[in-house]
Amino acid sequence: MKTPRRYDLDVLRVLSVFAVFIHHVCMPFNGDGFHIMNATHSKVLDDIMVYFEQFRLPLLFLVSGVGTVYACKQYSWTHFIKQRSKRLLLPLVFGVLVIVPPQMYYENPSLYNSFWAGYFQIIEGLETNHLWFIELLFYISLGCIPLIGFLKSNKSKKIKEHIQAYTKRFGMLSWVVVLIVLRCSTKYYFPSDSKDLLNLSFSTYYGFFFVAGILLTHAESLWEHIANHRRQYLYTVCIVTTLFYTYYLVPKQWVAPYMPLALRWSLWYALGAMVSWSVILTAIGYAKTYVNTPSKWLAYCNEAVYPFYILHQTVIVALGYYIIQLESSILIKIILLFFSALLCIITIYTLLIYRIKILRILFGMKSTSVYQRPPKMTSNSQNYSNTTQIIEKSTQGHR
């Protein structure tokens, strides 16, 4: 029996990737270090972006954890591994060899006579750049196969009952305690921000959200619990956001005499974890309540969102390299980069990736589209009914 599709999670997935796109559009202007940097930067922009960094990718990992469970229900383990390799590993290799190199070139073009002359030098390092997400997702997916298998078995019945009973007693917000302990302890031994898989403060942090998605999927009653307590989570977001920014903006010299550096960093990680978890619970609760319905545009966007992610940073860096050289304000440059990059990505996807079979496969899509193109708006109710039926038939099962 196929699992009914979770349209609310599709919405969150699309919004999360679009948030990543906006984040990378703003990166050249926040002074935080990027492949290309504007001559001036905005401190206000950096202060805003540091908040959204706490939950945009964790939410994407949680949704991916849910999708992985649904995929495992449809396939055998061997077929699942084959599908993961096709959907993740193949696009990762393609991305490292084709998508990422232009970013490295525009980071410092003076090092090379031309892109093609320096291509082989560029790919020697096998940089993943923004595709680290795909790399980590691939290894976490394979690593969680035993956990998913255990949760599917009858042996896990009591554990799942304990998880649901504990959550109903102490609430979903209590899960953040595990995240805080995990985050602070791993950061103590692995303080680096490196995206290396062996950096446990990095891999276990995102792994928590992936596993949380797996656990939620095997404890179905918790979805309703989250939806019913969405207002409570929203109030919590307001409180922890206030605490987050209070601590973030307070002058360091006010705190340093009373707290050792290690404690200050631990407090920062704890606040970040609370923001991450409370925002994610709020988003899930409201999405499940209000947007868990099929849509022809959602179907189209959900198919396009993966190649959009793979392609977006290279387009931003390539266009941004020239835009940051213009004599304009930061706001004008951001707006120009946003719309030009968005138009370029949509054009490449629509005219090339969507239409050409080999590109669809290399960008992690199915060889043929399971969705129709977004139909033109029409008053013909029969056309709309036919389109809706096609979407519903093609989207049974989450992935």
Buried (B, 14 or more C-beta within 10 A) or exposed (E): EEBEBBBBBBBBBBBBBBBBBBBBBBBBBBBBEBBBBBEEBBEEBBEEBBBBBBBBBBBBBBBBBBBBBBBBBBEEEEEBBEBBBEBBBBBBEBBBEEBBBBBBBBBEEEEBEEBEEBBEEBBEEEBBBBBBBBBBBBBBBBEBBEBBEEBEEEEBEEBBEEBBEEBEEEBBBEBBBBBBEBBBBBBEEBEEEEBEEEBBBBBBBBBBBBBBBBBBBBBEEBBEBBBEBBEBBBEBBEEBBEBBBEBEEEEEEEEEEEEEEEEBBBBBBBBBBBBBBBBBBBBBBBBBEEBBEEBBEBBBBBBBBBBBBBBBBBBBBBBBBEBBEEEEEBEEBBEBBBEBBBEBBEEBBEEEBBEEEEBBBBBBBEEEBBBBEBBEEEEEEEEBEEBBEBBEEBBEBBB
